[in-house]
Amino acid sequence: MKIRLVKGGVFPILENKEGEVDSQMLQTGFDVSGTIQGEGKLSGIPSLFIRLAGCNLRCSWKAFDGSLDFCDTPYSSHKLEDFDELDVEEIIAIVKRNLHGIRHIILSGGEPTLQNLGVTKLAQELKKLRLHITMETNGILFFPQLARYIDLFSISPKLRSSEPDKEKISKMDFPIEEVLVDQHKSIRKNLESIQKYINYCHTKDDYYGDHPKAELKRRSDKDFQLKFVISKANEDEEIKQEYLDQLGNWTPEDILLMPLGSSRNFLEKTSHMVAAMAVKNRWQYCPRIHIDLFDNTQYV
Ligand code: SF4
């Protein structure tokens, strides 16, 4: 079964097929991005990334100071020009060669759930290697068969500020088809799907069983986080009204606010405001460690 990845979509790479470090490939000391998980509950953990190609959204933001920022991986979404199609077995072989003690895999994109069948098979094979799997998703689609193999659902629901509009599009250096602009607006929020992810991380209380009074309790083998990108003040109100008031079974520790910005310069403009917003609501501030360390160096 073939899976579509961005070019060089498994990283960091240390060894080629012959077991040698290929000079054309990236040598991963601790000096390039893609070495650690940079965001969320598991930030700082050495990880191997698998970046899927293609996304059903076209995020673009206007920050509070009027500056624009777009999806930080446009080569997996807006600007998908080049990609690799690999068999699950080929991806697993690359992973095995390049683990070198890494125990954490990040399935990212783009949007991994768009390739549900292939990604399910891939996740199943990765689990056979006893690896911890995080899946980064915009939360629009939920597939229980895939969820079965995922340990941490890193869900990033999109706020109104992510919607592309004429002004943003006119300043992009790559075109977005109008149909995808409309699609972004109509599908970006799917509460039902997000609730399914959350519920998948819970099980019924043993004492009450199927009784209607039964409360859900948290499973020890599944976790989730709702990671919101914040571009301007007062977006916490939208998070509460449009999402949290309508979702159940979350705790404040599951709610992460991440400042908009794919460069240190940009992050400086938003991070203090976002940290204050997180503290005010007793949610978590989510730094972007990879940007602190590597700025906006693109690997894949
Ligand atoms: S959902 Fe994520 S990958 Fe897709 S366009 Fe938005 S930021 Fe980019």
Boltz pocket constraint, residues with backbone or C-beta under 6 A from the ligand:
constraints:
  - pocket:
      binder: B
      contacts: [[A, 55], [A, 56], [A, 57], [A, 58], [A, 59], [A, 71], [A, 72], [A, 73], [A, 76], [A, 77], [A, 78], [A, 109], [A, 110], [A, 111], [A, 138], [A, 156]]
      max_distance: 6.0
